[in-house]
Amino acid sequence: MNYLLPGFESAKRLTLILSLTRISSPDVISALTLHYTTSLPAERAAARHQIELSNLVRNQKKLEKVAATIESIKAIDWEKHQAKLTAAEARVTELEALIERASNYLNAIGMNEELEAELFSAINK
């Protein structure tokens, strides 16, 4: 699966991904950047920077491996975020039920209409 799309990558994102590799040739980096930020075909990007196409393709594969790792990390982080969000939503529901019970109790015993109004307002926000 390709995680990097020619013409759709920002130079900043590509620079960050490149920083996670051992790719250091300025010509290769320039060709990769040109290919991924402008959608110039790999053959033309390699020719423009006077490098072998096979060298560019080999480095594209390295970038794709790093991008795949980054996406795997993002998926793990997303799952953790979703779990926290689900737990927070459950807690909010629990607290809303508690506020409603308190409001109903105060109403039943005829206590403090001002407090009852505040609780009702808090429930309906």
N, C-alpha and C positions, 0 to 999 in steps of 0.2 A: 504494500500500500504506500502511496506517495503522500507525505504529509506537507511537503513544500510544493507550492504551485507557482510555476513561472509566471511572472507578471503580477502576482498577488502578494508578494512578501515585501515588507518594509525593509529598508536598509538597516534600521536599528535592530529589528528582530533577527535579521540574517547575521549581523555582526555579533549579536549575543550567542546565537547558535554556533557560529564559527569559533567563538572564544572557548567553546567546550570541546573543540577538536584540536588536533595537532597540525592542522593545515596552516602553513605559514608563508607560502609563496605569494608575494603581492600580485603576480599575474593571475594565478589561480583564483585568489580571493576576488580580484577585480572581475574576472570572467564569470564566476559564480554569482557575484552581486549583480552584474549586468543581466545575466540570464534570469535570475529570480525576481528582479525588481522591474524589468522592462519587458519580459517575455521574449527577448531576442532568442532565437533557437540556439541550442547548445553548440552546434557546429559553428555558427557565426560568432558566438561569444568567444569560443576557443581560438578561432582564426584571428579575431580582432586583437586578442592579447597574446598571439603567437605561442600558443601552447598546443600540445597534442590533444585531440578530442578524447582519447582513451584516458589521459590524465584528468581531464575535467570530469568525465563520467565516473572514474574511480572516486574522486572527491565528492561528487554528488551522492554517491552511495554512502559515504561516511556521514555526510550531512543528514541524509535520510535516517540513518541509524540513530543519530543523536536526537533528531526531531521525534522519532518514534518513542524514545525514552522519555522525552519531555512530555509527550502526550499521555504516556502511561502514568507519569507522576501527576499530571493534571487530573486524570480520571480518579486516582486514589484520593486526591485532595477534594474533588467534587463529591465523592461518596461521603467523606468525613463531614463536609459542609452540609450535605443533605441530611445526614443523621443528626447533626446539631440542630438544624432547622426543624426537623420533625419533633425532636425532644422539646424545643422551645415552644412550638405550636401546641404540644400536648400540655405543657405547663401553663400556658396562657388560658387554654380551655378549662383547666383545673381551677385556676384562680378566678376566672369569670364565674364558674359555678359556685365557688365559695362566696364571692361577692353577692351573687343573686340570692343565695341561701341567707346570708346576713341581712340583706335588704328585706327579704320576705319575713324573716324573724322580727325585725324591727317594726315592720308594718303590722304584723300579727299582734304584737304587744302594744302597739300604738305609741312607740317612742320616737323621738326626735325626727321630725319631718324634714328638717334641713339636712341631716346626715343621710336620711333615706334618699333625698333628692340627689345628693352628691354621689352616692353609690349607684343610683340609677343612671346618672350621667356618665360615670366611669364605665359601666357596662356597655353603654350605647356609643362609645367613641369609635 
